[in-house]
Amino acid sequence: MNFHRGRGREEPEINLIPLIDVLLVVIIFLMLTTTYARFSGLEINLPSANAEQRDEQPNEIEVAVTATGQVVVNRQPLQRSEVSFIREALTRAAEGRADPLIIISADAKATHQSVVDVMQAAQSAGYPRISFTTQSVASE
C-alpha cells in the first residue's frame, strides 16, 4: 500500500549557513587570541664572571688595540695596522712557542674593524686560540 500517493519524494539537502557561522566564530576567536610578535634584533645574554686575575703565562701574546686603531703586540707598537703587518708581528712574538694564546685588549672606542683585523691576522698566522680581556665593573 502506498500511503504517500500525492507527495513527491524530497531530496535531502545540507544547510551550509550554520557551518559557515561556526567557522567564522572560530576564525574570529583565533584572531583575537593569537599573539603576533616579530623580533627584529638578536637578543644576546653575555656571560659574566668574577674570577681573580691570573698570573701571566709565557705562552701568551698580548695584543692591544687603541682607540685610534693602533696595534701593540707585546708592548711593541706596530708602524702600520694592516693584517699582513700584524701577522708578521704575531709570528715574531710567537717564536719558540707551541700554540700560543692571543689575548686581545681593545679600547672601548676602538673600531670593530681593528679588532677583526687582529683576529684575521691571528688566523692567517695559524693561531686559532684567541681570548679577549674585559674590565670588571666595581660592585655597589
ROLUM-799577 format. One record per atom (N, C-alpha, C): x, y, z. Coordinates in steps of 0.05 Angstrom, whole numbers, plus 5000, padded with zeros to 4 digits. Layout:
BEGIN
XYZ;...
This chain:
BEGIN
501649775000;500050005000;501750255000;500950434984;502450684981;500850904994;501750985018;500351205032;501251475024;503451495011;504651755002;504051804973;501751764965;501051774937;501352054925;500452244937;500452514925;502952674930;504652584948;507052744955;509452634939;511052814929;513452724916;515752684935;517652554927;519952494945;521752734947;522452824971;524153064975;527052974976;528653134962;531553074962;532753184988;534553035000;535853135025;537853355017;538053565033;539853775027;541353845053;543853945049;545454025071;545454325073;544754425096;544654715101;547454805110;548854975094;551555055099;551655315116;549555455119;549555705134;550455675163;549455475178;550455445206;553455375207;554355205187;557155135186;558955375181;558155555164;559655795158;559755975182;557455995196;557356155221;559356055242;559455795246;561255675265;564155725257;564755695232;567555735222;568356025226;566556215221;567156495225;567756555255;566256435272;566656475301;569356365309;570156135298;572756015305;574956185294;574756295270;576756465259;577056725275;574856845283;574957085300;576357025327;575656795339;576856715364;579956685361;580756555339;583656515335;585056785330;583756955316;585057215310;585357385336;583457365354;583557515378;585557405399;585857135399;587557015419;590456965410;591056995385;593756945375;595457195379;597857155388;599757385392;601557385367;601757625356;603557665333;605957825343;608157695345;610657835354;612857785333;614158005326;616357985308;618858085322;620957935320;623458015333;625258125311;625958375313;627558505293;630558485299;631258415323;634058405331;634758135343;637258095348;638157855361;638857915390;637557775408;637957825436;640257645446;642257765458;644557615467;645057675496;645157465512;645857505541;648757415544;650457605550;653257545553;653857435581;655657245583;656357145609;658057335625;657857315651;659557475668;660957295688;663257395697;664857235715;666257405735;666557305759;668057445780;670557275787;672357265769;674757105773;677057285781;678857175796;681257325803;683157345780;684757555780;686657595758;688757375760;689357245738;691257035739;693957135730;695956985737;698757055730;699157025700;700957195690;701657185662;703156925656;702356795635;703656545627;705456605603;707656455600;709556515579;708456445551;706256295549;705256205523;703056395513;703056645523;701056835515;702357065500;700857175480;701757405465;699657615470;700357845481;698458055486;698358245462;695958295453;695558485431;693558695441;694458945439;692759165448;691959335423;689459415423;688459585402;687459845415;688660075407;687960325419;685460445406;684460665418;682060795407;682560895379;684960965372;685561065345;686060845325;686160595334;686560365316;689460275315;691160385331;693960295331;694160025346;695859845335;696059575346;698759555360;698759445384;701159405400;701359105407;703558975399;703958695404;706158665425;705558545447;707358515470;708858775476;707258985479;708259255486;710059375465;710059275441;711659385419;709659495399;709459765396;707559875376;708359815347;706359765331;706959705303;706759965287;708359985266;708260225249;705660245233;704660015224;702260015208;700359805220;697759835215;695859645227;694459485206;695759415184;694659235164;694958955174;693358775163;693358495171;696058365167;697358425145;699958295139;702058375160;702058625168;704058715189;703458595216;700858575222;700158455248;700858165248;700458025226;701157735224;704157695228;705757865215;708657845218;709557895247;708258095260;708958155288;708157925306;705857795301;705057565317;706957325313;707857285288;709657065282;712357115296;713357365296;715757425311;715457395341;713157475352;712757455380;712357165389;711456985371;710956715378;713256525373;715556625366;717856445360;718456275385;718756015380;719355835401;717055755419;714655845413;712355775429;710555595412;709555385425;707755205412;704855285418;703255345398;700455415400;699955635421;700955875416;700556095435;697656185436;696956305459;694356425463;694556725457;692956825439;692957105432;690857245450;691757435466;689957575483;689657865472;687157925465;686558185452;685358365473;686658595478;685558805495;684959045478;682359095473;681559315455;680259535472;680959775464;679660005477;676660005470;675060105488;672160105484;671360275459;673060465452;672460635429;673860545404;675260325405;676660225381;674560125361;675260155336;673360065315;673259765315;670959665307;670559375304;672459255284;672959405262;674759315241;677559265251;678559435270;681259395281;681459135295;679459065311;679458815325;679258575306;677558605286;677258385266;679858345251;681358565245;683958535232;685858375249;685958425275;687658265292;686857975292;684257925293;683357645293;684057505266;683757655244;684457545218;687457485216;689057665227;691957625226;692757375243;691457345266;692057105282;691256855268;688956855254;688056625240;689956555217;690756765202;692456705179;695356625188;696156705212;698756615223;698556335234;696156225237;695855955247;695555935277;694456145289;693956155318;690956175323;689655945326;686755945330;685756025358;687556015377;686656065405;686856365410;684456485413;684256775417;682456825442;683257015458;681757095482;681557395483;679557495496;679157785499;679157855529;680358085535;680358175563;678058385566;677058395590;674958585597;675658725623;674258935628;674659085653;672359015671;672958935695;670858875714;669659125725;667059125728;665559355739;665559335769;666059555783;666159545812;663359495823;663159325843;660559255854;659659485873;657059525874;656059735891;655359635918;
